[in-house]
Amino acid sequence: MATATAPTTEKVQKFQHLAGSKEVFREKFNHACFEFRHSLTSHPLFRLDRLMELARETQEGRPGDLYYDAGQDVGVNQRWSEIAKPKFSAADAIQRIENCGAWIVLKRADKDPEYKVVLDQCMEELEDLSGISIDKVMKIKEVIVFVTSPKRVTTYHIDRECSLLLQIQGDKEISIFDRNDRTVLPEKDIETFWSVDANAPRYNPALQDRATVYQLTPGAAVHIPVNCPHWLQNGDNISVSLNLNFQYRDAMRANIYRANFLLRKMGFSPTPPFQSASGDKIKSVAVVPVVWARNITKGRKPWA
């Protein structure tokens, strides 16, 4: 198990909110995890009283953008559907956060104009650090706020978003695995994730030594590339974390895995993505009608 240390030789560039090495960002962004810094720890938008207000607004106006559960004995490998949903509101959960074992996820916080300002500023700074024209490659960008009870575990999972996780209050430990390590993350788990089950990858404690572990304290931040497996252990205090993320516009990665999922269901052993350019293009196009039909069934735009 690798324990992360902050870079000491690279030149750090400081912006209004983010501070990091352009060299590191441009080499590793969406390829490997790395640590950097931020200056949002004292920002009034992330005080608990303001987050209670955001939780009420989200629950009343955008209930689909709110997730919260409560449990004192949540395991690393526990599925989200197995964790109890509290009968009290998200705002009450924040009020009781010290003792109720809650994990609260306030999605699309940028629907609130004040949080959108923070998102837009950080994305501008990210463009400068990474050298990537974000708007040209981005499908969706958003702010997610996590409020977590002391000692709470966030279960092992992968995401479809490219993330910047900023620790605002409290401390936690995050274990991040290499998405290219097929011992940790088999092809079939990625295929299932993109096709039918967002909770598909399973944690193997025997492989924990393959993770890079970051100790996140206020002001610390870490980059998590798309599909990198990770899990978190909260410290002894209430934790507030800010997740700045975006989904890439390119749908090819997802569609190739979806095609391979169907091929595996039919008994074939499909070639993994990015090993055959022509094969990838055929798979990506072939699966589009299936994806569009599923989206229409769920009331979404076909290309969503």
Buried (B, 14 or more C-beta within 10 A) or exposed (E): EEEBEBBEEBEBBEBEBBBBBBBBBEEBBBEBBBBBBBBBBEBEBBBBEBBBBBBBBBBEEBEEBBBBBBBEEBBBBBEBEEBEEBEEBBBBBBBBBEEBBBBBBBBBBBBBEEBBEBBEBBBBBBEEBBEBEBEEBBBEBBBBBBBBBBBBBBBBBBBBBBBBBBBBBBBBBBBBBBBEBEEBBBBBBBBBBBBEEEBBBBBEEEBBEBBBBBBBEBBBBBBBBBBBBBBBBBBEBBBBBBBBBBBBEEBBBBBBBBBBBBBBEEEEEBBBBEEEEEBBEEBBEBBBEBBBEBBEEEEEEEEE
